[in-house]
Amino acid sequence: MKRIICIVFLCCSCLGSICAHVQFEGIELTGTKPSFVEQLQRKGYTFVCDNANKSVLEGKYHGFPCSVVVYAYSKSIDIVYRVEVVTNSYTQWDDLSHEYDRIEQRISARYGMPTDATKMIYPPFVEEHNEMLGISLNAFNYHSRWEVDNAIIRMSLTSDACVEIRLTDRNSEKMGKKMQQVSVQKAVDETKEAIGNFLNVLRD
């Protein structure tokens, strides 16, 4: 009961900072993972599996086929704070780079130019027009990042030639962290109390 009161108090104390949440497909990154997944299913995404603190779905995001991974803060703290979108693998560099640029432009249209961006494949692979080999060998540094208000968005290429977008809600992440700290402190206090009771029994 004491733990529930602490968590409710924390939630209420955070209301001032949680004025708005990042949205994915019009759904705020907040609340429980089952609720978030259910809303995505209503929008046409297909549930694939659950794994610890994440759920995987498949569907189409802005017209391209993808997997969507929904993250709760932890297995015990069921607050959605991050969503990852991963496109299907590409076999041609022109297609992969074109899709990356298209998605980057779409994100920039909403959030402005990236806070930082690096688009580099190691020179030997570029000179030989074999960028896809460089991708498969992790011989690249290709990412764009936006930090705006309550959102952190990171977009990158993966070694299996996919475009990955990671959207993190800072407010939900902060709330999850505070709830975890309360939970850890409660465990510490209970351990101290148990040790104290044990020592009292020994004294008696």
Secondary structure by P-SEA (a helix, b strand, c coil): caaaaaaaaaaaaacccccbbbbcccccccccaaaaaaaaaaaccccccccccbbbbbbbcccbbbbbbbbccccccccccbbbbbccccccaaaaaaaaaaaaaaaaaccccccbbbbbccaaaaaacaaaaaaaacccccbbbbbcccbbbbbbccccbbbbbbbbcaaaaaaaaaaaaaaaaaaaaaaaaaaaaaaaaaac
